[in-house]
Amino acid sequence: MMSDLMFARSQMAMSLAFHIVFAVVGIGMPALMVIAEWRWLRTRDPVLLELAKRWAKGTAILFAVGAVSGTVLSFELGLLWPTFMEHAGAVIGMPFSLEGFAFFTEAIFLGIYLYAWKRIPPRAHLAAGVVVAVSGALSGAFVVCANAWMNAPAGFDMVDGVVTNVDPLAAMFNRAAPAQIVHMTLAAFAATGFAVAGIHALALWRGTPHRAFHRAALQIALTIGLPTALLQPLSGDWSARDVAARQPVKLAAMEGHLKTGPAAFVIGGWPNEATLEHRGAVEIPGALSFLLHGDPTAVVPGVDSVPPEDRPPLGIVHVAFQIMVACGSMMAALSLFGVWRWWQRRRGRGVALPDDRRFLLAIIGAAPMGFIALEAGWTVTEVGRQPWIVQDILRTADAVTPVPGLGVTFALFTALYIGLAIAVVFLLWRQILKTGITPTPIDRTGELPIPSMLSGASAVPHRSDAQT
């Protein structure tokens, strides 16, 4: 039978795993719809206008469900972790308040964007979309600031168990915040870009009659997804070095470095928590020491550097980290291949990416990898910090509510999230996927009449509104 502590942790884990999908889409999708509208203003291509409107509908649906799940999360923090809120509320109240401001800004301008297509000038409408995109990214950054504070607490003094001398700015801009914000923002754009690209790559691979629509969508999605996936390993290295400096036990669990000494790079395997030995792992001796310190013989603290009660669950953290790295590496490799093929196309060699069926198949396979990596990465961040809810300050077991019967709330909230998931799938299918694409002369020819980095299409003269 699970304890109330495990029910509380499981409920938060489920809530975060559900909400993070919509939070990420709230960062990535507005950028896609803004780029589509910006290109429509330049070319007056009706395909791009329809694409912008469809992506706006999807953004609105996912934003609404994300707002519900985010509201539930805010209640859960107070109901499940009252001691945490008692100590941390005054310290990290600023990023949460700013996140609320960014959220309402995003909601207001998303409403303008959805309902003012013909009511305000086109450039003002585009500007509203830009505000949606910027406020969505800022909203995510402010939440990450609060989470980073849990990994690197700062901006307060603890005197006799009481929080004093609070400095909200120092708390918000803690040491962990820059690396986590960059890593999370890049992950959001990469995950959204690859997921959207995979949907339209599947349509092209199946031989859809509306090739222009899906080629345009694929191009814009890859324009977002490929560069961010290439940058993600660099931000990951930055984050790992930061974790090594602040949370060496978390890094040791992530990398499977069980005993203090020169650290190998461990691939796969399952760590035995009792004997601190690996089963089924492939090790590259000294590789982790070299990555962290430039010296393969450098000593790196292992899991054995702290007592067993201060260690995170080793197997979960290590496997989640391996999944995150594997997905991120495959996305980066595919991005590098895509950039190379684009360069070859620029030199007059090979076919355009939307016409390469092998590349389309690879994009289809990579479509879910960004979200898998996100879920695994947040597992590493949260589980790797255990048994602390605030690193070295407050233990998770000491922060949970004393109210019994948390198994009931866990079951109720599980049912709520299942219902929300069914609702969002139904709405996306009915409002976006079920609705047919308006035929245009462009669709009948299958050509993409916009300057395209990925398709190699040439520019065409602008068309008037009457022609569209």
N, C-alpha and C positions, 0 to 999 in steps of 0.2 A: 504494500500500500504506500502510495506517495505521501510525503509529508506536505504540510501547508506551504513550507518554503519552496518545495519543488513545484507545487501547483502554481504558486505565485510566479516563479521564474519561468515556468512553461507558458503561462498566460502572457507574460510580457514578451517572451520569445516569439510566440505565435502572432501577437499584435504587431510587433516590429517587423517580422518577416512579411506580413501582409501589407503593412503600410509603406514599407520601403519601396515596393514596386511603384506605387502611385506617386510617392515623393520624387522618385527618379524620373518618371514620365513627366511630372510637372516641371522638371528642369529641362528635359530634352525636347519634348514635343513643341513647346512654344517657339523654340529656335527654328525648328523645321518649318512650321507654318509661316513664320516671318520671312525666311529665305524664299519660300515659294511665292509669297505675295510680292516681295521685292523684285523677284525675277519677272513676275507678271507685269508689274508697273514698267519695267524696262522693255518688255517684248510684246505685251498685250496678247500673249498666247492664252487662249481659253483653258487649255489643259492645266496650266499653272494656277489659274484662278480656281478651278474646280478642286485642284489638289489642296490649295490653301484652305478652302472652305471645309473640305472633308477632314483635314487634320485639325481644324478648329473645333469641329464637332467632337472628334475623339478626345481632344484636350479637355473640353468641357465635361464630358462624361467621367473621364478619369479624375479630373480635378474634384468633381462633386463627391465621388466615392472616397478619394483621398482625404477630403475635408471631414467626412464622417469617421473614418478610421483614425485620423489624427486627433479628433475630439475625444474619441474613446481612449486613446493613449494618454491624453492629458488627465482624464479622470482616473485612469489606472495608476498613474504616478502617485496621486494623493491617497487613493484607497488601499493600494497594495503596499506602498512604501512610505508611510507617514513619517517615520524617523528620518529618512533621507530628505524628504521635503522640509522637515523642521530645520535640519542643519544646512541644507543646500539652497533652499528657496531664496533666502536673502542674497546669496552669493551669485547664483546664476540666473537671477530674475531678469537681468538686462537682456541677454540673448533671447530668452523666451518672449519677452515683450517686443523686441525688435522683430522676431519671427512672426508674431501676430500682426504687427504693422505691415510687414511685407506680404503676408498672406491676404489681408484685406485689400491691399493695393492691387495684388494680382487678381483677386476676385472682381473688383470694380472694373478694372481695365479689360478683363476677359469678357465681361458683360458688354462693354462698349465695342470690343472687337467682334463679338458674335452678332450684335443687333444693329450696328451702325455702318454696314457696308455701303449703303446708298444715302446715308444721312450726314456724313462728314466728308471732307475732302480726302482723296486717296492717301496723300502723304500723312495726314493726321491719323487716318486709320492704321497705316503702317506703324506710326509712332506708338499708338496704343498697343499694338502687338509687341513692339520692342519693350515697352514697360512691363508687359506680362512676362516676357522672357527674362528680363533682368530681375524683377521682383521674385520670380520663381527660383532663380539661382541664389539670390540673397537669402530667401527663406531657408533653403537647404543649408547654406553656409552658417546661418545663425544657430540652427539646431546642432550642427556639427561642432560648433564652438562649445555648446553646453556638454555634449558628449566628450569632447576633448578634455574639458575640465575634470571630468570623472577619471580620466587617465593621468592627468597632470594637474592636480588641484593647486590653485594659486589664488591670491587676492584676499586672503583672510588670515586671522590668527585664531587658534583654538586654545582657549584658556578655561581650564577646569570643565572641559566638555561643552563649552559654550563658544559659538562663533562670534568673534569680535573683529574690529578694525577691517571691515569689509571694503575692498576696492573693486567695484564692479568691472572697471575697464581691465585691470590686471587679471581678473578671473576670466573674462571673455577672451582676451588675447593671451591665453596661456601658451606654454611652450609647445604643446601638442597640436594646437589649432591650425597653424599654417599648413603643415604636412597633411593633416587629415582633411582640411577643406579642399586642397588641390587634388588629393587622391580621390575624394568622393565626387567632386564636380566632374573630373575627367571620366570617372567610372559611369556617371549618369549619362553623359553625352555618348560615350562609347556603347553602353548597353542599349540606349534608345535608338541610336543610329543603326546598330547591327540588327536589332529586332525589326525595325521598320524596313530596312533593306532586305531582310530575309522574307518578309511578307510579299514584297513586290518582285523579288527575285523568283519566288515560287510561281507567281503569275506569269512571268516571262518564260520560265522554264517549261511551264505547261502549254505555252503557245497561245496566250490570251489574244483576242482580237483588238484589245485596247493597248497596244504596245507603247504608244506615245505617253499615255498616262503613267504607266508603270516604269518606263524608262526615266521619265522626269523624276518620279518619286525615288527610284533607286539612286539616281545621281545625287540628289540632295541629301538623302540619308547617308550615303557613303562619304559625301563631303564633310559631314559631321562625324561619322563613326571612324573612318580610317585614321585621320590625324590624332584623334584623342586616344585611340587604341595603341598607336605607336608611342605616344607620350606616357602612357600609363605605366610601363615598366620603370621609367625614370622616376616617376612620382612614388612608385612602390619601393624603390631602393631608398629614396629619401625617408619614407615612412618607416622602413625597417631599421635604418640607422637611428632614427629618433626613438623608436621603441627600444633598441639596444641600449641607449643611453639612460632612458627613464624607467623602463620595465624589463630588465634583463631576464626575469623568469618567464614573462610572456614570450619574449623572443625565443628562449630556449625551448619552450613548449611548441611554438610554431615550427621551429626548424628541426625538432626532434633531437636537440642537443641535451642529452640526459645527464652527463657527468662533466664537471668543470675541467677544462683543459683545452688544447687546440681543437677547434670545431670543424667537423666534416660537414659537407653538404649532403643531407639525407633525402633520398628520393623514395617515396612510398613507405611501406612498413607500418607496423603498429607497436607503439611503445608499451612495455609492461611497467605499470606504475609501482609494482612491488619490488621488482628486481632492477628497474631502470635499465632494461635491455631492450633492443629492437628485435622484432620478428619480421623477416621478409623484406628488409630495407636494402637499398643500394646506396653505398656511401662513397663520396669523393673526399678523401682525407685532406684536411687543411683548407678546403675551399671556402667554407663560411668564415674562418678566421681571416683569410685573404680578402674576402669581400668587405668585411667590416673594418679591418685594420691594415690591409695591405701587406700582411705578414702571415704566411700559412702556419707558423708556429705560435702565434699570439694566443694567449689564454682567454677563453670566453666563459663567463659563468654559466653553469649548467642548471638543470632542474634541481640537482642535489644541493645547490647553494642555499636553499631555504628548507625549513621543516616541512614534512608531508602535509600538515594542515594549511600551509600557505601556498600550496601548489594548485594550479588549475587542472581540470580534467585533461590529461595529456593526449589521449587518443582523439577526442573530439577536436581539439585545437589543431593538432598536427594534420589530421586528415582534411579539415576544412581549409587550412592554409595551402595544402597541396592542391586541392581542387581549385582554389582561387588562382594560384600561380599557373596551373595547367591551362585553365580557361583563358586567362589574360595573355599567356604566351602564345596560344594558338590564334587568338584574335590579332595580336601584334604581328605574328608571322604572316597571316592572311593579308593584313593591311600592307605590310612591306611588299608582298607579292603583287597586290593591287596597284600600288604606286609604281612598281617596276613595270607592270604591263601598261599602265597609263603612259609612262615615259616612252616605252617602245612604240605605242600607238602614235605619240607625238612625232616620232621619227619615221612614221609611215610603215611600221612593221606590225603585223598581227591584226586582230579584230578588236572592235570596241568591247569594253567589259560587259555591257548588257547583252552582247551577242555571243559571249564565250560561255557555253553551257557548263563547262567544268567549273568556271569561276562562280556561275550562278548556283551550282550545286553546293559549292563550298560555303557560299554566303548563307544558303538555306540551313546548312548544318550548323553554322556558327551563330544563327539568329538568337538562340536562348542562352548562349554562353555568357553574355554580359550580365544577365540577371542571375544566373547560377553563381558567377563570380561575386556579385554583390551580396547575395545571401551568405555565401561562404565567408566573405570578408567581414561582414558584420558579426557572424558567429565567432570568428577569431577575435574581433575587438571586444565583444562582450564576455564570452566564455573565458577568453585568455586573461581577463582581469580578475576573475574569481580567485579567492573567495571575497574579494573587495568590491563593494559597489562604488566607493570612492577610494582610489588607490592609496593604501597605507593609512587611511583615515577612518573609514567606516566599513565594517564587514556587512556583506549581504544578509547574513543570518540575523544581524542586529537591527537591520533596517526594515524587515518585513513586518506587516501588520500582525498584532496579536489576535485579531478576530479569527475564529475558527471557520471551517466549512468552505475553504477556498476551492475545493473540488467542484462545488456547485457553480460558482462564478466561472470557473474554467470551462465547464460544459456549456454554459449559457453563451459565453463570448465566442466559443468555438462555433456554435450554431449561428451566431450573428455573422461571423466572417465567412462562413460557408454560404449564407444567404446573400451577402454582399458580392461574393465572387460570382455566384449564379446571375445576379442582377446585372453586373457590369458586363459579363460575357453576352447576355441577351441584348442589352442596350447597344453594345458595339456591333453585334451582328445585325440588328434591325436597322439602326440609324446609319451605319457606314457600309458594312459588307453586303447586306441584302440589297441596298439601293444600287441600281445600275448606273454605269458611267454614261453621261450624256454623249452621244456620238457626235463627232466633229470630223471635218475633212481630214484633219491630222490623224485621227484614229484610223480612218480607212486606209491611209497610206502606210501607217506604222512608223512614220518618221518623227523625229524630235526636233522641231524648228527653233531651238534655242542654243546659244553657245554652251557647249558641254565639255567639261574637263574629262569626263569619263566616256562619253559616247563618241566624241570626235566630230559632232555635228557642227556645221558652220552657222554663222549668224544669218538671220533673215530680216527683212524690213519689218518695222513695227506695223501692226494692224490696228485699225481704228476700232472704237467701241461698236460702231454699227456693224463692222464685219464680224466681230465676235458674237 
